Amino acid sequence: MKNFKLYTSSVLSALLLAFFCISCANGEKKDKNSKKEVKEETAQSALPYDLENPVKYNMPQNLFEISGITFHNGDPKQVFAIQDEDGDLFYLGLNDKASKFTKFAGTGDYEDLAILKNQVIVLKSNGELHIFPLSGIDKPEVDNVVKVKDLVPKAEYEGLAADEKAGKVYILTKASKADDKNKATSIYAFDFGADNSLKPAGEFSLSFDDLEKLSGEKKVKFKPSALAKNPATGEWYILSSVNKMLVITDADFKIKATYSLKGGNFNQPEGIAFDKDSNLYISNEGGTLASGDILQFKLKK
């Protein structure tokens, strides 16, 4: 009987110790999660846009796979867009039920676009650019399309942006062997001349290590799909569709903050733009139960 009591006492002690350890571990885990949630809430409140409450504009069927958006001189009355596989430039009002379009090339993997000095610039996934006058888009097919090849190293590209004040074009790498090796995403800047010439004007990079430190995530799969410059702050907003992340950098692409694009608003975020009042726009490709759309995030007053 004495041995049985000793055995029972030992078992109870072991169970109590195990329970205590589990409780401590769960407490630490909850504490870490709470700190992470507080950190995310603080970061979200610092962002001048409410990412959880956009104004949503559904796109016509011919923009189901919308892959890039931009405005001319920041005017939100008309948005310009492209979609995967079609060599067409689309343009419409955000509330329009149908879009107008003009053909600039044959089928291909077109990823983003920008307008600079009244010229439309379209980026193909292999880094090739198609450039043509904005004034000619009222025709079924535009004339005088200039193709620019071998401008950037061999890689996969999805992001294109223009800085009207600086007269520069920026091309963002989505994926390359060099970037994987260096653990960084490359960005190439070019001066855009009056004759549509493009001269190298710098190279920048986004460190995966910096992204992981700021986001709190390990082994971030950063495959950026678009970028745009906030006209009010000069900051770059960079969109990553693969892991649904928004990255904010300074004018020289030094990473300042990261934000997770959670919830049902972000089906497949592929395009980003700002209007002249610094309102933010993000476009999504359509899905099984959703059409392509553009989300407007108004600047907080």
Secondary structure, DSSP 8 states (H G I E B T S, - for coil): -HHHHHHHHHHHHHHHHHHHHHHHHHHHHHHHHHHHHHHHHHHHHHSSS-TTS-EEEE--GGGTTEEEEE-STT-TTSEEEEETB--EEEEE-TT-SS-EEEE-SSSB-EEEEEEETTEEEEEETTS-EEEEEGGGTTSSB-S--EEE-SSS-SSEEEEEEEETTTTEEEEEEEE-HHHHHHTEEEEEEEEE-TTS-EEEEEEEEEEHHHHHHHH--SS----EEEEEE-TTT--EEEEETTTTEEEEE-TT--EEEEEE--STT-SSEEEEEE-TT--EEEEE---SS---EEEEE----
